[in-house]
């Protein structure tokens, strides 16, 4: 099994390295690591197109190496697809992220974005995140992370990779995996929940005609609904959510087909 491991927290992040060691323990796994050289959290699906990218080979201290780049998580996956490593990945693992990626937050997540790039390339992918040690239901990383924080979910994902042929993943689908803080009591398939953002525009500084604002709240809420990833985490379950890239609203197409779209090309009627 040829595996690409990446993340958005950076190549030295504890979560990535715990996941790396868990994957290396699998028999017949060929592993490559390409990750940002520093934290790229909340970069979503951004790519680097304005300048060339630096790449450096780094040693992990156990005889293995990986590549660090000043690009984004999506750039990392593109590097693999374009030949930076010696094989074409058969699966992409992104994480383990320091902080959860639940509900609407996935649209901002660099962790999930890297996995989505796998979908674009036709490669199965798993995005992996760990809830912060203080138990918040968001992407905050917490104050300190140890290897033990990630061990359980790393083993779960390693078993997913090992059993890839048996995991029911339709083509064009990735798995978004979120683990609760501490020991999980089970694993649950679930849908994305709904985030309740509480953002406010707060003026923090004014200088020479410029104003500095804080606009993002640090304590978003969520809708308490059964069957969601939020509910699974609240019940101390590892949440596994299948995601796909098709954003098309099919019922919307059906509704639009009944509207005279060609009429928009005709000159507008002018009142005299």
SULJOTA-V625888 format. One record per pair of residues at least 12 apart in sequence whose C-alpha atoms are under 7 Angstrom apart, sorted by sequence separation. I is the first residue (numbers start at 1). J is the second residue. D is the distance in Angstrom with one decimal. If there is no record, write none. Layout:
BEGIN
I;J;D
I;J;D
END
This chain:
BEGIN
55;67;6.4
56;68;5.2
115;127;5.7
201;213;6.3
202;214;5.1
55;68;5.6
56;69;6.4
201;214;5.8
202;215;6.2
55;69;4.4
97;111;6.6
201;215;4.4
54;69;5.5
112;127;5.4
200;215;5.2
53;69;6.7
54;70;5.8
95;111;6.2
111;127;6.1
199;215;5.8
200;216;6.5
53;70;6.1
94;111;5.7
199;216;4.8
200;217;6.7
53;71;6.2
199;217;4.6
198;217;5.8
94;114;6.4
130;150;7.0
94;115;6.1
93;115;6.9
198;220;5.5
48;71;6.3
92;115;6.5
197;220;4.7
11;35;5.1
196;220;5.8
197;221;6.2
10;35;5.9
11;36;5.9
47;72;6.1
196;221;4.7
10;36;4.8
11;37;5.8
46;72;6.7
92;118;6.5
153;179;6.3
195;221;6.1
196;222;4.7
1;28;6.2
2;29;6.0
3;30;6.1
4;31;6.0
5;32;6.2
6;33;6.0
10;37;5.3
11;38;6.9
47;74;6.2
48;75;7.0
195;222;4.3
196;223;6.7
1;29;4.8
2;30;4.8
3;31;4.9
4;32;5.0
5;33;4.8
6;34;5.4
7;35;5.8
8;36;6.5
10;38;4.4
46;74;6.9
47;75;5.9
101;129;6.2
194;222;5.8
195;223;6.4
1;30;6.0
2;31;6.1
3;32;6.3
4;33;5.8
5;34;6.5
6;35;4.8
9;38;6.6
10;39;4.8
45;74;6.2
100;129;5.1
194;223;5.5
9;39;4.3
10;40;6.9
99;129;6.1
100;130;5.3
193;223;6.9
8;39;6.0
9;40;5.8
37;68;4.8
97;128;6.2
98;129;6.4
99;130;5.2
100;131;4.5
8;40;4.9
9;41;6.0
34;66;5.9
35;67;6.5
36;68;5.3
37;69;5.2
40;72;6.4
91;123;5.7
92;124;6.4
93;125;5.8
94;126;6.2
95;127;6.1
96;128;4.9
97;129;4.3
98;130;5.8
99;131;4.7
8;41;5.3
33;66;4.7
34;67;4.7
35;68;5.2
36;69;4.9
37;70;5.5
90;123;6.1
91;124;5.0
92;125;4.5
93;126;4.9
94;127;4.7
95;128;4.9
96;129;5.0
97;130;6.0
99;132;5.0
149;182;6.6
32;66;6.5
33;67;6.1
34;68;5.9
35;69;6.4
36;70;5.7
90;124;7.0
91;125;5.5
92;126;6.3
93;127;6.0
94;128;6.1
95;129;6.2
96;130;6.6
98;132;6.8
36;71;6.0
193;228;4.8
36;72;6.2
191;227;6.3
192;228;5.4
193;229;5.8
36;73;6.5
73;110;5.9
77;114;6.4
100;137;6.9
101;138;6.7
190;227;5.4
191;228;4.8
192;229;5.5
193;230;6.0
35;73;6.6
100;138;5.5
101;139;5.9
190;228;5.2
191;229;6.0
74;113;6.4
99;138;6.6
100;139;4.7
190;229;5.6
74;114;4.8
77;117;6.8
99;139;4.3
35;76;5.9
73;114;5.3
99;140;5.1
34;76;5.6
99;141;4.5
74;117;6.3
98;141;4.9
188;232;6.6
135;181;5.9
126;174;5.7
127;175;6.2
128;176;6.2
129;177;6.2
130;178;5.7
131;179;6.0
133;181;5.3
124;173;7.0
125;174;5.0
126;175;4.8
127;176;4.8
128;177;4.7
129;178;4.8
130;179;4.8
131;180;5.0
132;181;5.9
188;237;6.2
190;239;6.4
192;241;6.8
122;172;6.4
124;174;6.2
125;175;6.6
126;176;6.0
127;177;5.9
128;178;5.9
129;179;6.3
130;180;6.3
131;181;5.0
187;237;5.1
188;238;6.0
189;239;6.0
190;240;6.1
191;241;5.6
130;181;6.8
185;236;5.8
186;237;4.8
187;238;4.5
188;239;5.2
189;240;4.8
190;241;5.3
184;236;5.2
185;237;5.5
186;238;6.2
187;239;6.1
188;240;6.0
189;241;5.9
119;172;5.2
180;233;5.3
184;237;5.3
119;173;6.4
179;233;6.9
184;238;6.2
119;174;6.8
180;236;5.6
11;68;6.3
180;237;6.6
116;174;7.0
179;237;6.9
180;238;6.3
115;174;6.8
179;238;4.5
178;238;5.7
179;239;6.4
177;238;7.0
178;239;5.1
177;239;5.6
178;240;6.7
44;107;6.3
177;240;4.6
44;108;4.5
176;240;5.6
177;241;6.5
8;73;5.6
43;108;6.4
44;109;4.7
45;110;6.5
175;240;6.3
176;241;5.0
7;73;6.2
42;108;5.0
43;109;6.4
44;110;4.3
175;241;5.6
176;242;6.2
6;73;7.0
42;109;4.8
43;110;5.1
175;242;4.6
176;243;7.0
41;109;6.7
42;110;5.4
45;113;5.1
174;242;5.6
175;243;6.2
41;110;5.7
44;113;5.4
173;242;6.2
174;243;5.3
40;110;6.9
173;243;5.4
174;244;6.4
173;244;4.6
172;244;6.0
19;96;6.4
101;178;6.8
100;178;6.1
16;95;5.5
15;95;6.5
16;96;5.3
15;96;4.5
15;97;6.1
15;98;6.6
4;89;5.7
3;89;5.3
2;89;5.2
3;90;6.0
4;91;6.5
5;92;6.0
6;93;6.4
7;94;4.9
2;90;5.2
3;91;5.2
4;92;4.8
5;93;4.9
6;94;4.8
7;95;4.6
9;97;6.6
1;90;6.6
2;91;6.7
3;92;5.8
4;93;6.2
5;94;5.8
6;95;6.3
7;96;7.0
103;192;4.6
7;97;6.9
102;192;6.8
103;193;4.3
104;194;6.1
102;193;7.0
103;194;5.3
104;195;5.6
103;195;5.9
8;110;5.4
8;111;5.5
7;111;5.5
103;229;6.9
102;229;6.3
102;230;6.7
18;147;6.4
18;150;6.6
22;154;6.2
14;147;6.5
18;151;6.7
22;155;6.2
15;150;6.2
19;154;5.1
23;158;5.6
18;154;6.8
22;158;6.2
END
